[in-house]
Amino acid sequence: MPWMTLLVVLAGTFLAAPSSRAEDPPPFRIVLPSGEAHELLPKTCGVCHKDTPYQFFVIAAPDQKGLEKALDALRGKTEPQPEPAERPQNLHAATACPFCHLDTPQPGEDPSGMQFRTLNGEATTVDGIERLCDLCHPKGQKQHPRVVGRSDPSEDLRAAGLPVRLGKVGCATCHDMHSQDVGPADVRKPYVEFAATSPASYPHGNRAACRACHPRDLPAGSPAVFQESDPTKRCVGCHPEDHTKIHPVGVAPSEKTYPMSFLQYPLNPDGTIGCSTCHDHPCDPTKPPTGPSFLRGGPYITFTDFCYRCHPKAGKGGLNPHDQVDSKGNVVSGTCTFCHKTAPSGDAYDPSELLYLRSPIELCTRCHDQGPHPTANHLVEVPEEMVRRLETYQKRHKVLLPLDDAGRIVCTTCHNPHAKGVLRGEAALGAGELHRWRVPSYAELCTPCHTRYD
C-alpha cells in the first residue's frame, strides 16, 4: 500500500495530547523536529525561509484520512499513535517536486538538464545529486554499506541494470526517489537482485542486501532462513580466499582446544568448526562490528589474542608458529604456512621463491610488539653507504641480514624467525637464540649498518 508524506510547518509548539484513543485509527507516523533523522529540517527549510521561527514536523500516512488524524494529533485533539509495523515504501514519491527541484520537471524531461537544491542554496546538476541528498541525509555517506569485490564496482552495478552516470556510482544508482514500487531503504528492484547474486555486494549490516543470504525479507526476531543450508558455502560465495592457511574448517574441537568448550561458539550441524565459529556476522545495521573481521568477542589488541581463546599459549595444544621442529628433529611443514603460501619440499628449494601470505612486517606485527625499537623506528630504507657496510659485514662474518625487495630493513633483518634445524648455513644463524638475534649479542646489533666507530 503506497504511503503519503507531508511536511508540516507550525509556528507553535507540539501540544500535549489527551489520553483518549479512537477505535481502529488509521496508521500514521509523526517525526518531531528533535528526531535525529530530521535534525537538519530547520536548516534545510531555512535555505528559503531564513528568519522565520517555525517548528517542523514530518507526517507519513497511507491515505488522506491518516494525514487528517495526524494533524488532529498535532493540534492536540487525539493521542498520537505508535509507528505502524509496516514501513512506508517510498516517502520521496509523495514529496512535492519543488522540495528537490528548482523548476518543476516535465514528463519525459532529460535529467541531465535539471537543477536541484543544496543546503547552502546553490544549484547543482544531477551529477552532484549527493549534495541534494545531504539536505535530509547528512550522515548517509558515512553510514552507507560498502560494496566489495572490486575497487570500482560500477561494472557490476551497470550489469545489474542500475544507472551509473559518467562511470560514477551515486545515491541514485541504487535508490529510487520516485517509484512507489521499491524495496527497503527505497532501493531499486535491480539492486535487490544484484545483492542476492553478486559477490560484490556487502550484506553485513545492510538491510537492503538481506537477499544475499536469505530467500526473502525476514521480520525482526523471526527464525533465520538461508538460501544455502551449508554455512561454509554461504561464506565462500563472497569470501573465496582459502582460509585453511589461517584456520581449517570442517574439523572438530579436541582436547588440545579445551578452552573452546567454555566459550560455546557455534559449530556446524555436524559438530565441526565453520566460518561462523570464529566470525560473527551481524545483520543489524545499528550493531557495530565486534572487531576486525567480525572476530567474536573483539576487538583484540593483536590477532593472536583471539587465537588464545581456544588454543592455550603453551603446553598441549599451544599455538606458536616458531615451533617448527618436532621432538625427533623433523620439520613440521604445517607451521610454514603461518607465513608462507606453500611449505618448502625437499632440500633443493630456492628460498627466494618462497611467497609470503603478507609482507614480512605484517606477519610479525600480528603477534609481536608494533612499537619502534630498539630506540627508534628502524623499518626504513637503508642508505647506499649503509648497504655497502651491511654487505661487507655479512661477507666478513658469514651471516645473513636480509633486506626486503625495496632495500628496507624489516623485522627479519635482525631476527631469525626459524627454529634450529629448519635452515642451514648463514641463514641458520640466530635460530632459537636469545631474541632470535642473527648477531652474537645486543652490543653487536648496531654494528652491521653503523660500524663500531659511527
N, C-alpha and C positions, 0 to 999 in steps of 0.2 A: 504494500500500500504506500503510495507516494506521500511525502510529508511536505508541509508548508513551513516557511520560516518568516519571521517578521522581526525587524529591528525597531524596538520601541524607544523613543526618546521622551523622557519626562522631566519636568522642571522640579518636581518634588522628590520626596524620598519614598522608599518602599514601605507601605503601611502594614502594620500588624494585621494578620488575618484572623477572623473569628474561628472558633473551633468546629462549627457545623460543617458537614460534608454532604454534598448532594449524592443521591444514589446513582451508581453506574456513570460517573462523569466521563466525558471524552478525555483521552490521554493528551497531555501536553507537557512541555518542559520549559522552565524559566531559568535562564542563566543570568545571575546577578552581576553587576559591574565588578564585584570583588572576585569573581571566578577567575582562576588562573588562566584558563584557556582564552579568556577575553580581556586580559589585563590591559591590552592596548586599544580597546574600543574608544575610550575618551580621546586618546591621542590621534587615532585614525580619523574619527569624525571631526576632530579639531583641525584637520587639514583645511577644511572649508569653513567650519564654524569655530573660529579661533578664540573668541572671548565669551562664548555662551556657556553658563554654568549648568549644563544638563547632566542628568543621570541616564545611563544607557543600560538597556535590558535587551536580551535576545530571547525570543519565544519560538519554540518549534512545536508544531501540532500537525495531525494528519488531515485536518479539514477546517473549514471556516468556523464550525461550532467549537472546535478545540481552541482556536485562536480567541474566540469571544470569551470562553471560560478562563483562559489565561489572563486576558485583560481584566476580567472581573476580579481575579485573584490579585492582580497588581493594584486595583482600586480598593482592595480590602473587603470585597463583597463575598468572597469564598475563600476557603483554605487552599493553598497550593497543593497539587497532587504530587506524589512521588514520580520520579522519572520512569517512563514506560520501559518494559523489558526489551521491546524491540527498538533498536537504534534507528533513527531517521536515515533513510538510504542516501540522500544527497541533498544537504541543505543549500548547496550552491544553486541548484536548479530553481529554487523558489526565491532567490535573492534578485532584487531589481538590477537590471543591466547597468544603470549609471553608477552603481556602487563600485564596479570594477572598471567600466569603460568610460572614457572621456566623452565619447559620442555613441549613442545607441546604435549597435550594429544592425545591418540589414541582412535579411535571409540570403545565404549563399555568399556573403561578403568574404573576400580573401583576408585571413587573419594577419598576413604579413603587413597590411597597411593600417592595422588598428593601433590605437593609442590607449594605454592603460594608466591607472593612477598608481602613485607610490606614496610612501609615508611622508616624504619631505615635500610633496606637492608637485614634483617634476613628473613629466610624462615619460613612459617607457614603451618600447615596442614588444612584440611577442617574444623576441629573442632575450628580453630581460624580464620575463614573466615572474621570475623568482622574487623580484622587487615588489610586485603586486601581491604575491602570496604572503610576503612578510608583513602586510598590513594586519593580518589576523593570526598568522602562524610564525611569530618571530623566532621560535625555537625549532622550527621544522627541520632545518638542515642539520642541526646538532643531534636531533633525535631520530633522524632518518635511518632506516635499516640499511646495512651495507649490501652491495651487490658484489659477489665474489666470483672467482673463476677466471676473470680477465682484468687486466689493468684498464682496458677500455671495453666496457660491457655493451656498448651501443650496437655492435653486430648482433649479439644475441637478442637484444630488445627489438631491433628492427626486424629480425627474422620472425619474431613472435607477432608482428603486425602492430607494434607500438610506434608512435610518431617520434622520430629523432630529428630535430632540425639542425642543419649545419654540423652534423656529427656530434651535437651536444645533447646530453641527457639532462632534462629539466623536470620541473614539477609536472607539467602537462604530458610528459612521456607516459607516466603510469596513472596519473589522476585525471578523472574526467570532471570538469567543473559544470557540465550542463546536463548530461544524461540522467534520467531518473533510474535507469536500469543498470546499476553498478553494484560492486561488492563492498566489503568493509573498507573504511577509510577512503571511500569514493574512488577506488581503483578501477581501472578499465577491465572489462572481461578478459581481453587477451593477456593482461598481466597475471590474472589468476591461473590461466593455463600455463603461462611462462613459469610461474612459481612452482607449479606441480610437476613440470617436466625438465626444467633446465638446471643443471648443476651450478649455474652461475647465480642463482637466487640464494638469498640468505634467510633461512627460516627461523633462526633463533631470536625470539622476542619480536618477531614481525608478524602481526596479526593477519596481514594481507597475504602471507606466504604459508599459511597453515596447510594448504593443499600439497606442499612439498612432501609432507609425511602422512597426512590424513586424507581419507577419501571424501570427506565433507567437513563443513564447519561444525565444530563441536561446542555446545553450550558450556559455560563455565561450570566446573565441578562434575561434568559427566565423565564416564569411563573413556579412556583413550582407545581409539580405534585407528589402526595403521593400514596403509596401503600394502606395506611389506611386513610380513609377520616376523621375519628374521631380523633381530635388532642390529646385527653387524652389517647386513646388506643394506639396511636403511642408511647407515652412516657412510659406507664406502661409495654410495651413489654420488656423493658430493666430495668426499674426502678419500680419493683413490690412493693416497700415499701409503706405502707399506709400513704400517705401524709395528709390525713384528720386530723391527730393528730397535724399537723403543720398548715395547712390551707385547708378547704374543697374546692373541685371543683364542678362545676355544680350549683353554687349559683350566684345570680345576685347581682351586686353592689346596695347599698341602700343609703339613706340619711345619714346614720352613717359613710359612707366611701366617703363623698362628695369630698375630695381631689383627688380621683381617676378620677373624671370627667375631670380634667385638665391635667392628665398625658397621656391620650389616649393610655393606654396599651391595647394590643389586647385581644379581648374576643372571646369566641366560637361563631359559627354562630347563636346560639340562644340567644346571649347576656349574657351568664353566664361566670364565671371565669374558665379558664382552666390552664394547666401547663404553656403554653407559655405566660400567662398573667404576671406571675412573672419572669419566666426564659427565657432568650434569648438563642438561640441555633445556634451560628454562624457556618456556613459551610465553610467559607473562612479560609484556614489554615494560611493565613498571618494576620488574625484578631485576636488579643489577646482576651481571655475571659473577659467579662465585670466585673467579680468579682467572688468570691467563689460561686459555684453552679450556675454560669451564671445569678446571680440576676441582673435585669435591672438597669442601672444607676450606678452600682458599680464601684470600690469597696467601701465597707462600713466599718466603724470602728467597729461597733457592729451589730449583726444580726437585732436587733430591729430598727436600723436606717432605714432599708429598710421597715419594717412594718409601720413605722410612715409616709411613703409616702402616704399611703391610709387611715390609721387609725390615728385620732387625738391623741395627747399624753394624753389629759384629756377631760372631758366633754362627750357629747353624742358621742358614738362610740369610746371612748377612749380605749386604749389597756393596760391592766395591769393584769398579771396573779395572782397578790396578791389580787385582788378584788374577793373574794371567797364567800361572803355572800351578799344577796340582801337586799333591804330595809325592807323586812318582816322577816329577820333573817334566811332565808333558804339558805342552802349551794348550791352554783352554781357549780354543778358537772362538767360542761364543762370546767371550769378553771383548774380542777385537771389534765386534760390530757395535759396541757402545760408541765408538768414534769413527770407525771406517765403514764404508759402504759394503765392502766384502772382506772376508778374512783371508790372509795370505795362505797359499797352499804350497807345501814343499820348501826347499831351501833355495830354489832358483828364482824366486820372485824379485822384482825390482822395487825397492822401497819408494822410488819416485812415482811409481804407477799407482800407489795406494790412494784412493779417493776418500776424502773426509765427508761425514754427514753434514758438518757445518765447518766454519772457519776454526782453526786451532784455538783462537782466543775464546770464541763462543763455547766450544766444547769444554774448556777448562772452567770458565766462569759460571757455568751452570751448577757447579758443585762447590767451587772454591771462592775465596775472598776476592771481590772485584776491586778492592781499593788499590791505589797506586803503591807500589813497593819496589825496592826496599824503602827508599825515602822520597821517590819521585816517580812520575809516570815514565816507564821505560818502553812502553808499547809504541815506539816511534820508528820512523825511517832512519837508518844509520847513515851518517855522512860518509862520503867516499874515503876520507882519510881513516876513519874508524874501521871501514870494511877491510882495508888493507891490513890494519893491525890485527883484526879478528882472523883473517885468513892466515897471517903469519903465525899467530898463537896456535891455531888448530894444527898446522903442519909441524910446529916445533914440539907440541905436547901430545900429538896423536889423539886428539879429542874432537868430537863433532859438536858444534854450536850453531845449529841451522837457523837461518832467517827464513821468512816466508817468501813467496814468489815476487812480492813487491819490494823486497830488501828491507823489511821491517822486523824489529825484534818482536817475538811472540813468547808466550809462556814456555814453550818447549825449546826455546833458545838456551835457557839457563837450566830448565828442569827436564829430566828424563821421565816420561810418563810410563815407561815399561817396567815390568818385573825382571829380576835377574833370570837369565836363561832364555829370554824371548829373542834378543838380538845378540850379535857377536861383533867383535872388533871395536872400532872407535864409537859406534853408535850405542854400544852397551854401557859405556862409562856413565856412572851416576845412577844406574838402575838399582832400586832398592836401598840407596844410601840415604843419609840424613837429608831431609827436604828434597831428595832426588836431585841434588846439585850435580851438574856434569863436571864441575871442577872440584878439587880436593877439599876446599873449605870456604867459609864466608870471606875470609881475608883475600882469597884468590878470585872472588866472584867478579870484581870490577876490572881485573887486570886485562882480560882479553880485548876489551874495547878502549880502556883508558890508559893502559900500561901502568907500571908502578911509579912513574915519575910525572904523570899529568897532575 
